[in-house]
Amino acid sequence: MMPVPTLNFAPELLLRAQGVKVVFFDVDGVLTDGGLYYSEYPDGDERALSTGGFRAAGEIIKRFNTLDGHGLKLLQKAGITPAVITGRDSHALRARLQALGVAHAHFGTEDKCPAAEMTLRALGLDWTAAAAMGDDWPDLPMMRRAALSCAPVNAHAEVKAQAHYVTQAAGGHGAARELCDLLLVASGRYAGLLREYTE
């Protein structure tokens, strides 16, 4: 027998999420726990960067959550495009997004709205079809324009105050998956996708 989905969202939230066709995700604090890992290389290593007294390679390690990753894959199966806009860049991040099939990504972007609007134009959409998830002030302009804005529970207080939905999970610990689940339920695809894994 087909299991009955256990997730429930407020009707007004589902209504707001119904027309979403693209989701903009920040990375640090949303798709990761916000921690930044730096690693040293030996002196003379051409990859190293001089940084006042020691030589560091810069950020090379990020921790991602597999629940979030599967959520992004499910969005794509449901016809909803996940996009990433981040102020940072790393080989680890690029490798993870490539593995997940995320084709729309902007790296090293502090002013996130122009990058988001570039993606919207490429998809033939506008802000009324967009959701955005962020955790800090640079994400606010994008979140305020989106039809649905979301923040992880570990986000800055001002960001949570602006969000339509604040997740129970923290960034890097399933927060993005909560937004994915909300969008899948609102699109009417959640039960059908679940059925593929339970039959």
Buried (B, 14 or more C-beta within 10 A) or exposed (E): EEEEBEEEBEEEBBEBBBBBBBBBBBBBBBBBBBEEEEEEBEEEEEEBEEEEEEBBBBBBEBEBBEBBBEBBBBBBEBEBBBBBBBBBBBEBBBEBBEEBEBBBBBBEBEEBBEBBBBBBEEBEBBBEBBBBBBBBEBBBBBBEBBBBBBBBBBBBEEBBEBBBBBBEBBBBBBBBBBBBBBBBBBBEBBBEBBEEEEE
